[in-house]
């Protein structure tokens, strides 16, 4: 009975993983095979020009977008994630704190794996600012409007690396710390992904399709299989730290 129940749980997880992988593939092809009047191109264009017009009309918005697209602003995103991590870390005992450090390293390794995976998307997709400039549209660049070195263009922006890493953090919070931490991570993901979209350095679909597709595939295999727990356990053994999971 025990082995039968275990086999059923394994099969359910495998079906869930394959379903998430299929969703990722379908999401990608919903964008890849879209024509100019399809959902993603229309959303991308409308979102870009909505924000681009606002850059010219609203000075406060213009400088907000410029500020949030300065290179050093990315540090605030890291600090926001670190504060969520620290919130759980300080509540742990010594052994569990060591476990959390290994979990953090595993999360970074997952980001490296995802980065290698997204390199298979061999696209030279210019950012909306460059794309519509090439089409002769009157495009506003926040860096030129403010004379601040804000990021508002990219020669190759798909998939969105920035959003991809934020999503990884968000889902790790769900896997190991529950729904509340996930929701906080989700807010962080949205807040720190949007500046690139508002400046025109990224399309909405770079994140909503590109980053999500990669993570549906990579994270499902990392977090719905023993992979992440195995890596954490191996790191604990490598560092000769006691694994709290083995003490349960």
N, C-alpha and C positions, 0 to 999 in steps of 0.2 A: 504493500500500500504506500509506504514511504517513497519508494523509488518511482512508483506510478505517479504520485502527486508531484514529485520533483520534475519528472519528465514533462508533465502537463504545464508546469510553471515555465520551464525552459522553452517549450513550444510557443506559449503565449507571448513570451518576451521576444522570441525570434520573429513571430508574426508582426508584433508591434514595431520592431526594428525595420523589417522589410517594408512595412506600411509607411513608416516615416521616410525611408529611403525613396520609395515610390512617389510620395508627396513632394519630396525635394526635386526629383527628376521632372515630375509634371509641372511644378512651379517654374523650373528653369525653362522648359519648353514652351510654357505659356508666354514667356517673354521672348525667347529665341526665335520663335516662328511667328511673332506678331507683326502685322503690317501697320502702317502709319496711323490707321484709324482704330486700332485695337486698344484694349484696356490699358496696358502698361505704357505704350507711347503717349496716349492721351493724358494719363495721369502725370507722367514725367514732364510733359510740356506745360500742362496747366499749373503744376506746382512750381516749376522753375519761373515762369513768367509772373505768377502771382507775387512771389518773393522778390523777383528782380524789379518789378514796378514799385514795390514798397521801398526798395533801396533808394529810389529817386524821389519818392514822395515824403518819406518820414525820416528826419535826421536822427532821431533817437534810435529807431530801428537800425538805420545804417551803421551807426557806431556800435550798437550792440552786436550786430553780425560781424563787424570788423574785429571787435575785441574777442569774441568767442572763436574766431578763426585764426588768431595769432598762435604761433607754435607753442608758446609756453602755456596756453590755456588747456592743452591736453593734460597737463599736470593735475588740473582740478578734477578731471575725470578719474585719473588714477587715485587721487586722494579720496574721492567719493567712494570708490570701490574698496580702498584700504580701510576706510572708516567702518564700512559694513563688516569687513573681515575682522577688524580689531574689536568690534562689538562682541563678536562670538569668541574671539581669542581670549579676552580678559576674563571671561566667565569659566574658562577651562582650567583643569588642573595641569600639572607639568607634562604628564604623558600625553594628554589630549592636545596640548599646545604644540607639542612636537608633531603629533599627527596632523594638525592643521598646517604646519609649515610644509610638510610633505604633500598635503593636499594642494597647497598653493603652488608648489613646484610642478605637480601633476597638471594643474590647470594651465600653467605656462607651457608645458610640453604639449598639451592639447592644442594651444594656440599655434605652436610651431608646426604641428601635424596639419592643422587646418590651413595654415599658410602654404605649406607644400602642396596640399590638395587643391587649393584654389589656383595654383599655378597651372593646373591642367586646363583652366579656362583661358585659352590663349587669345584674348581679345585686346585690341588697341582701341578701346572705346573712349573717345575724348569726353571731357566733362561737358555739361550743357552750355557753359559759357563759351567754350571753344567751338562746340558744335554749331550753335546758332550764330556765332560770329562768322564762321565760315560760310553760312548760308546768307549772309548779308543783313542779318537782323541787328537792330540797335540794342546791343547788350550792355548792361551796366556792370562794371567790375568794382566791387567794394574797395579793393585795394587802391584803385585810382581815385575813387570818390573821396576817400579819407586820407590818402597818402600813408596808410599803415600797411605793413607787410603781411596782410591777411591772405590766407590760402583761399583762392577763388577760381582755380582752374587746375586741371590735371590732364595729361596726355592719355593716361590709361587709368580709368577709375572703376572698372568692373572686375571682380566684385569688391565691395567696400571693406577694406581691411579693418578700418577703425570700428565700424559697426560689428564686424565679425567677432572681434576680441571682446567687445562689450556684451554681445549675446552669449559668448562662452562663459563669461563671469556670471551672467544672469542665470543661466541654466545650471551651472555648478551650485549656485546658491539654492536652487530648487532641489537638486539631488541630495545635498548634504545638510541643508538647514531649513528647508520647508518653504511654504507658500509665502509667508510674510517677507522673508528675505528675498525671495524671487520677485515679489511685487516692487520692493525697494530697488532691486537690481534692474527691473524693467523700466522704472522711472529714470534711473541713471542712464540706461541704454538710450532711451528716447531723447533725453536732455542733451546728451553729448554726441548723439548722431546727427541731430537736426542742424547744428551750425553749418556743417559742410553742405547740406542740402540747401539751406537758406542763402549761402554765398554762391551757389552754382558750381561748387567743386565736385559735387556728386549728384547723380540722379537719385530719385526715390528708389527706383528699382535696383540700384547698386546694392542697397541695403535690404530692401524688402524681398528681392529675388536672389541676388548674388550671395550676400552674407547669410541669409536664412537657408538657402539651398545647401551651401557648404556645411552649415552647422546641423541641419537635419540629418545629414549623412554621417559626419564625423562624430557628433555628440551622441547620436543613438548607439553607435558601436562602442564609444568610450564609457558611457554612463548607464546603459541598459544591459551591458555585459559586465563581467568581473574585471574588465580591463583597468579602469581607474583605481579600483580597490587593490588590484594586484600591483600596480605601479607604486601606490602609496605604501603598501606592505613591503615591497622590495627596497624602497628608499629608507623605510624604518629599519630594516635589517642591515642595509648598507651602512647606515649611521649608528648602528648598534643601539637603537632606541626601542623601547618596549612598544608593541602595537596594542593600543587600547581595545581594538576589535577582538584580539585573541584572548582578552581577559574576561570577555562576557560569558 
